[in-house]
Amino acid sequence: MDSPIFKQILSDFELDRSLEKPVYLQLADRILSLIKTGKIQSGQKLPSSRQLADILNINRITVSKAYEELQTQGWLESFVGKGTFISSYLPEYKPETLYDSHSSISQKQGGFKIDQKDYLVTFSPVTAQLHLDDGFPDPTLAPLHELYRAYRNQLTRSGLYDKFGNYSYPDGSVYYREAISKYLNETRGLKTTLNNILSVRGTLMGLNTVCSGLIEPGDVIVSGYPGWGRAEANFAHAKANHIMIPVDEHGLVVDELEKICKIQQVRMVYVTPHHHFPTTVPLRIDRRLELLRLAKEYQFIIFEDDYDFDFHYSHRPLLPLASADENGMVIYCGSFSKTLSPAFRMGYLVASENVIEYLSKIRLLLDRQGDHILDNAMGEILNDGTIQRYLRKTLVVYEERRNFFCQQLSDVLKDVVEFIIPAGGMSVWTKFDRSIDLERLAKKALAKGLYVSDGKAHKYPQFDENALRLGFASPCLEELEKSVAILKEVL
C-alpha cells in the first residue's frame, strides 16, 4: 500500500498521550479497526515502520512494537526482504461503517438469542436517606474494627503458600468450618463436626447449590405463600414443579403438605420456620415435629432457611428443625448477612457428611473455593467471642427499636395499619387498609426521602393481603420517628 493512501485513511487518527494505554497499542488498535472494517484487505502491504513513523510523526520503535503486537495476534505477517502484510489467512471483510469503540452495538446487544425468563429480575439499591427496609441490621453496630483486625492477621507472612500459593478446599477452610461447627453446636443445639459444614456466600448460594445438585427437572418442591421470591426463582431455574401451600398465624400449614405427599413424590420442602418470610410468624412446635415426621415417612429434603436466628426478644430462640433431625433429612442454611451486614457474603450449609461432600463438588462448578481469608477472619472473631458479645449488645438495641417502632405505628397510624408485634427478627409485617395503594404510597414516600417496599413482592394469586415488611433494625430511634411521620404525611 502506498504511503499517501495510508496517510489518507489515517488522517483522522490522533494519538492521545494522556491515556494510560501505550501509544503503540493505540496504533495497533487503529490498524486493527481498519482491517475489520475492510479499509485494508488481506494480503495488502503496509508501509515500512520508518514510513509510517514519518506519516504519524512518531518514533519508529513505536510503529515496530505495534506491528509486532498485531503479528503476534495473527493479524499481520512479515517476510524478510519483502515487508509487512495483512495476513493472507484472514477472510475478506466487506467495508462497513466504523462504529466508535465506546458505543459499538456489540457492547450493548449480543448477536445471539437470549430466552428471557420472567423470574430473572434484579433490584435497585436503596439510596434514600431514610428507610424502612426488608429487615437489615445496622452496620454502625457491627464489629468492623475487630473483623478488620482479624482479616489483617490473615495477611501475615507466615504460611504464605498455604494461604495464597495454591487452591484449597472447595467446602471452606478447616479453621472456618471448625469455628462454625462449634458455634452452631453451642447456640443452636446442633451436633456437627467440620465435615458437616459447607462454606457458601450467603443463603442464595446455598440454595442454588442444593437446587443444582439435588433437584432434577420436574421434581416437586413445596414452599409456603407468601414466600421469598429469590428462593422461588431458584426453583423455577431448576425447572422444578413448584407447589405453594398456605401459611397462617402458626406458620406453614403442614396438613396441606401431607395431602400432596399422599398423591405425588415430594423432593424438597423449603421453609423459614424461625420467623416465616415475609410474615415473621414462627412455625408452631406441633407442626415442626409433624414436618420432620413427614420428611422421614415420604423421604423428602427439608431446606431450612434460618435467616435471622440470632434475633429473638421475648424468650430464647426456637431451636432449628436441624437440631431435632435424627434422620438426616434437613439441610440447614444460615448466613451473616442479617447478623453483620448484607455486604458480607458469608454463610454455611449444614447437612450429613455425604451430602456436604457431594454439594462441595457441585459448588466447585460455580466457585472454585470461597474467600478463605475472609472466612478465617470470621472464624477468629467467632472463636474469640467477638460475635457473641456483639449479638448480646445488638439484641438490646434492636428490641428497643422494635418496641419504639411498634408504639409509633400504634400511635400515629392506628387507623390505617394492623400488625402483631414480632417475637423476633428485624421487621414488622404490617397490613394496610385496603383503600391504600401501596405502590403509590411507596412513590410518594420516596419523594419525601423515605424508602418502603411497594408490596409487589408479596402478591400471589392465592394471597393478596395489602401488606409490607417494615424493617426497624437499621434506623435509629430518631429516624424511625421521622419515617412514621412521613408515612402519616403521605397517607
N, C-alpha and C positions, 0 to 999 in steps of 0.2 A: 504494500500500500504506500502510495506516495505521501511524503510528509505534508504537503499542502492540504491534501484531502483529510488526513488525520487531524491536522491543525484546525480544519473547519468543524469537524464533528466534536472537537474538544473545546470549541470556542466558549461554551457556557460553563466550562468546568473550572471551579475555583477551589484551590487547596486551602483548607482552614487550619492554620497552625495553632489556633486556640483550643482545638478539640483534644481530648485525651487520646483519640485514635491516631496512631502514627501516620505521617504523610504518605508513606509507601503503601499502607493499607487503604488509604483513601483513593489513591491512584488505582490500585488493584481492583477495588470495588467498582470504580468508574469504568474501567476496561471491561469488567465482567458484565456490567449492565449493557454496554454496547453490544456484547456478544449475544446476550439473552434477548435483546430487542431487535436483533437481525441487522444492526447497522454495520457490523463487520461479521464476515462469514467464515465458516470452517475452511481452513487451508490458506486464508489470506495472510500475507506477510505484514508484520508490524515494523514500525521504524526501529532503527537501532537504539540502544539506550542513550547514545550520545545525541542522536537526532531528536528523540522525544524530550530529553533534558533541555535542549535548546528551545524547543517549542513551548515548553511549560515554564522555562526559566527556573529549573530546579537542579539539584545535584544529580549527576549521572548515577551515583551509587543508589540513590532513592529509586530511580527507574529500574535498575538492575534487581533490587530487592522486590519490587512489585512484580516484575516478570518471573522471578524465582518463586514467589508465592503462588502465582497462577499456574506455573508449570508443575509445582508440587501437587496442586489440586487437580491437575489433568486438563486444564483449560488451554494451556499453551504447550508447544513442543519446540525444541531448539535443535538446530543442526549446525555442526562446526563448518564454518566457511559459507554457510547459506543465510543464517539469521534465525529469527524467532517468528513462529507462525501460530495462527489459531489452530488448535488440534484438529487433525483430519478425521478424528473419530466422532466428532460432535454431529448431531443431526442438524439439518438445515432449519434455521429459525426464520419464520416469516416476520417481516417488520411489523411492529405494533407500537401503540402509544406507550411511552416510557412514564410509568407512574412514579410519583415521589415516593421514596423508600419509606417515608414515615406515614404515608396514607395508603399504601398498597392494599388493594382489595383482599389479597390473600391473608393479610393480617387481621381482617375483620370477619371474613367468612370463609370457611374451609370449602374445598372443592368436592367434598364427599358428603353423602347424606347422613343426617343425624335424626334418628327417631326420637322426637321429644317425648318425655314421659311426664304426665301431669303431677306425679308425686315428687319429681325433682324440682324443688324450689329452694331459693336462697332467702336471705333476710338482710335488712339494713341495720347496722349497729345503732344503738340508742345514742343520740347526740344531745338530747335535751338536757337542760341544766337540772331539772327535777325529774324524778322517775319513780313510778310505782311499777317496777319491772316484774318479771316472771317469778321472782324469788331468789335473788342473788345475794351473796354475802357482801359485807362492807370491806373492801380491800384495805381501807385505812387501819383496820384492826388486825390484819394478817401479820404473822411474824416474818416480815420480809427481810429484816436485818439478820435474823437467825438463819433463814434459808440462804441468803447471800453468803453468810459466813460458811455454812456447810458446803455450798457449791464451790466456793473458793478453796476450801480444804481438799476438794477432789482434784484440784489443778496443781497440787504439789508435784515435785519431780520424782517422787518415789513410785515405783511400779508403772512407769510410763508405757511400757509395751503392753502390759495387761490392760491398761485403761484406754490407750489410744492407738496401739500398734496393730491391732487386728480386730476382727469381728468377735462378738461374744455371744452369749446365749440368747436366742430369739424370745425366750419366755421371760427375760428380765434378769438383772444382775442377782447373784446369790444374796448379797447383802440386803438389797431391797426386798426380795421375796421373804427372806427370814424376818425382816422387820415387820412387814405387812402381816405375815402369819402370826407372829407374836401379838401384834396389835389387835387383830381380829379375834384371836382366841381370848384375849383379856377383856375386850369391850363388847363382843357380840356372841360370846358363848360358842364359837366355832371350835372344831378340833382339827386343825390343819398343820401341815408342815410346809416348807418352801415348795415341795413338789405339787402342792395343791393350788399354787398361785401362778397366774399368768399376768405379766405387766402389759397394760394397754394404755392408749392415750385417751382415756375417758370412756364413759358409758357407751357412746355411739360406736366407737371402735370395737368395744367388747361385743356389742350386739351384732354388728356387721360381721365380725369374725365367726360368731356362732351361726349366723344365717348362712354364711359362705361355706362353713364346714359341715353343718349338721342338718341343713334344710335342703330338700330336693324340690324341684318344680312340682306343684300340686300338693305338697304336704300341707296339712291343716294346722294353722296357728290360730289360737284363740286369745283374745285380749278384751278388755272392758271398754265400754263407751260411757262418757267421753274418755279420750285417751291422749297419748303423746304422738303427734304427727310424725316425728322423726323415726320413732320405732315402726310405725305403720308403713312409712316409706321403705324401710329396710325389708319388711315382709313382702311388699309389692315387688321390690327389686329382685328378691329371691324367687319370685314367681310362685309364692305360696298361696294357698287357698285360705285367705284371712277371714275369720268369722268373729264378729264382735257381739258380746253379751252385756247385759246391763250392769251398772254399778249403782248401788243405793247408799243409804246412810251408814251401812255397815260394810261397805266395800264390794268387791266382786261377788256377783250372785252365783255362787258355786253350784247351786242346784241346776242352773241353766247349762253349765258346763257338763254336768253328768248326763243330761239329756242328749247332748251332742256326742259324748263318748259312747253312748249305747248304740248309736247308728253309724258312726264312722270313726276311723282311727285318727286320733289327735296326735300330732308330733310334738307340739310345744305350746305352753301357756305362758304368756308374758304378763307379769303382774308387778305392781308397785304397792306392796302390802303395808308398808310402814305408814306412808301418807300417800294415798292414791293420787296420781297425777291425772287431771288438774284439781280435783275436788278436795284434796287433802284428808279425806276420811281414812281411818285405819281399818284394815281387814280384821273383823272380829275373830276371836280365838276359835270358835267352833268351825268357822269357815276355813281358817288356816289349817286346822287338823284334817278337815274333810278334803281340802285341796291336796294335802300330802297323801292321804289315803287313796284318792282317785289317781294320783300320779303313779303310785305303786301298782294299783289294780290295772290301769289301762296303759301303763308304760309310756307316759309322755314326759317330756322335759319341762321343768318349771324354770323359766328365766326370771330370777328375782332381781329387779332393779331397785336397789336401796339407795336412792339418790341423796337423801338427807337424814340418814340415821342419827347423826350426832346432835340434832336439834329437836329436843322434846322437853316440854316445860312443865307439864302437870305432874309427871311421875317419870320413873326410869323408862327409857325407850323400850318398846316391844322388841324382843329378840327376833332376828330374822327367821324365815322359814328354814334356811340352811342349817340353823342351829339344832333343829328338831328332825332333820332329814337323816334317817338311818338307812336309806336305800340307794343313795347316790343319784337321786332324780333332780336335784336342784343345782343350777348354775347361778352362782351369786355374783353380782356385779356392783361395784362401787367406785367412786372417784373422789378426788379432792377439789373438784370444780365448785361444789357447794360449800366446802369447808374453808378453802382459801380464796379462790377466785376462778371464774371460768377461763381466765387466760392461762392457768396452769393445767396443762393437759397430762394429768397423771391419774391412773386408775388401775383396777385389777379385776380379773375374773377369778373365781374360786370354784373348784369342782374336784371330782375324783381324779386321781393321778393320771389314769389312762386318758381321760377327757382332756386334761391340760396338756399332756404330751402330744395328743393329736391336734388340738387347737393351736399349739405353738408352731406346728408345721404349716397350718393354714395362715397364721399371722405372718409367717416368713414370706408368703407370696405377696403380701401387701407392704410389709415394712420389715426389713432385714433384722432389725432389733430396735428396741426403744432407745430413749436417751438415758443411757446407763449413768451418766454423770449426774443428771438431774434426779434420777431415781435414787441413786446413792445418797444424794444430799437430803432427799425426803426421808430416806431410811435413817439418816443420822439424827434429824430432828424428831423422828418418832422414838428412837432409842434413848435420846437424852431427855425426853419428857416435854419438849417444847410444844408439840401439837396438843398434848393433853392439857397443859396449862392454858394454852390459847383457847381451847374449847370451853374450859371452865369459865374463863373470863367472858367470852362472847355469848355464852348461854344466858348469862345475866343481862347483858346488853340487849340481846335480841328479844328476850322475854319482856323487858321494859318497853321496847319499841312495839312489840305486838300489842301489849296492853294499851299503850297510848294510842296507837293507830285505831284499834277497835273502838276505843272510847270516842275518838274523833268521828269515826263513821257513825256511831250511835247518836252523838250529839248534833252533828252537822247535817248528816244525810239520812236521818232515820226515816223520813217519809218516802224515800226512793230506793233504799237498798235493804237487803236482808242477808244475814250471814250468821255462821256459827263460829265462835272463837276457836281457832285451830289449836289442838293439843301440842302441835309441834310444827316443824317446817319454817318457811320464811315468807309465806304468802297467805292471804285470806281469799277464799273462794266467795266472791261477792255477787249476789243476784240483784240485778237492777229491775226496776219497774218496767213492765212491757212497753210502756209508752216511750221509753228512752231508746233512741237509735245509737247503739254503741259505736258504730263506725263514725257517725257524725260527732259523737262525744269525743272520741279519740282525736279527731282532726281539730276540733275546737280547743281541746286541752293542749295539744301540741303547739298551736298558735300562741298559747299563753306560756309556753316554756315547760310544759309537763307532758311526759310520755306515759301513756297507758295503752294496753293492748286494745285492738278493735273487736276482739272476741271471735273473729272468724275461725281461729284455730280450734275452737271448742264446739263448732257446729257440726252436727251429724244428722243424717236422715232420721235416725231414731231418737235424736236428742237435740232439743232446741231451746235450752234454757238461756235466758238473756243474762249471761254471767261472765265475769272476768276474774283472773287471778291478779290480785293486787299485792305486790311484794312490799314488805315493810322493813326488811333487814338492812338493805344498803343505804337508805336515807337516815339522817339523824332526826331527832325529835322535831327540831325547827322545820326541817324540810318536809317531814310528814304533815305537820300542821299546815304549811303553805300549800302542799299538794291537795289536801282535802278542801281547803278554801277555794282553790282553783276549780276543783270538780263542782263545788256548790255554785260557783260563779257561772260556769259554762252550762250547768243544768238549768 
